Amino acid sequence: MLILSCSLNTARGGFQNGGRKIIYRFNSSSTSRWKQRQKNDHYSKQAKLQNLRSRAAFKLIEIDDKWKLFSKERPQCILDLGFAPGSWSEVAKSRTSPDSMVLGVDILPCNPPTGVSSIQANIFSKQTQGVIRHYFDKHFKFKLNAVDKLHKDYGYFHNYNDPKLNEFETYNELFSSDDDVPIELPNRISEKFPVDVIISDMYVPWPRDFSNFSSSNLTNMPYFRLMNTSGVAVRDHLQSIDLCDAALVTAIDLLKPGGSFLCKLYTGTEDRLFEKRVRNVFRKVAKVKPSSSRNESRELYFVGLDKRDPIDKVTVFTS
Ligand SMILES: C[S@@+](CC[C@H](N)C(=O)[O-])C[C@H]1O[C@@H](n2cnc3c(N)ncnc32)[C@H](O)[C@@H]1O
């Protein structure tokens, strides 16, 4: 048995990792301080009043007002990485034309907002990219299964490594037609770069107790969520860099030439390195700290506009 953190005054829970039960405990004094701050926060109150899923919505609204990621003029394919509880997806849906497609991906279970599709999957898995591609393949009508095998077998708490892909067999398990009969997936994917805009607000979630899963544990109960960061700056930064790199790889592989990118980073020693990589992928790059982002938060947003073409992934990460 492994105990992750300890305090006399703690909240506790646990999850299974292989054969081992891992117990975690949160320091409840910092958790209640965080809850108190949420309660008094202007943007949290506004999010509640406007029926938005979280205060994060205001950061995207502010960034989109300036950088115009979304358009009502033409249908767009939007990919929201780390979408739960779903306020960025809500904003994307409301700022695009009705025939635009918005797909949210999150490692945690979460019901998407109206008009948004979602998959529960790990962005570090190559199979996740395959599923995203199929979703945006407009010649193909399907609905995504709410809880899929991908997450169960390759989910975050198990390991980051992909097994060898077995053509489309694995994807077939994830898709079903309206009457829930498994359907054949096409062997060819029509568009090489199907996505117009990628937005990523990913941050490693605190472990939650999935052994006793109930609807109240769903991530779309935003006002009852725990804070995401650990408060240990180096740890937060390095985990964030990994997720930003994963978002950038997804952008290299799936985003259209000319497409737009938004990515949250918890700042630290590798900021410059990440900025250089983003500049290798996009012609125009900006670093933004929206006013709705708390002063004490180390979060910073990278906006990448006008994706270059062609891009050599190895050069992006080694030059
Ligand atoms: C700060 S929240 C996103 C909030 C969201 N933008 C909103 O407006 O509601 C970060 C999310 O990233 C997700 N996440 C972290 N690591 C991930 C991974 N490897 N793959 C997919 N999602 C991940 C977390 O589960 C968490 O829900």
The ligand as a Gaussian input file, in Angstrom:
#p B3LYP/6-31G(d) Opt

LIG

0 1
 C       -8.324000      22.421000     -16.026000
 S       -9.244000      21.041000     -16.597000
 C       -9.977000      21.633000     -18.085000
 C      -11.109000      22.597000     -17.900000
 C      -11.888000      22.829000     -19.181000
 N      -11.091000      23.534000     -20.170000
 C      -13.162000      23.611000     -18.945000
 O      -13.226000      24.747000     -19.405000
 O      -14.098000      23.092000     -18.360000
 C       -7.964000      20.005000     -17.191000
 C       -8.466000      18.679000     -17.716000
 O       -7.386000      18.000000     -18.391000
 C       -7.657000      16.613000     -18.300000
 N       -6.461000      15.781000     -18.637000
 C       -5.314000      15.705000     -17.935000
 N       -4.455000      14.824000     -18.477000
 C       -5.076000      14.327000     -19.582000
 C       -4.702000      13.374000     -20.567000
 N       -3.523000      12.743000     -20.510000
 N       -5.566000      13.098000     -21.568000
 C       -6.773000      13.725000     -21.608000
 N       -7.198000      14.638000     -20.691000
 C       -6.359000      14.940000     -19.686000
 C       -8.072000      16.479000     -16.837000
 O       -8.766000      15.285000     -16.610000
 C       -8.910000      17.728000     -16.603000
 O      -10.291000      17.463000     -16.684000

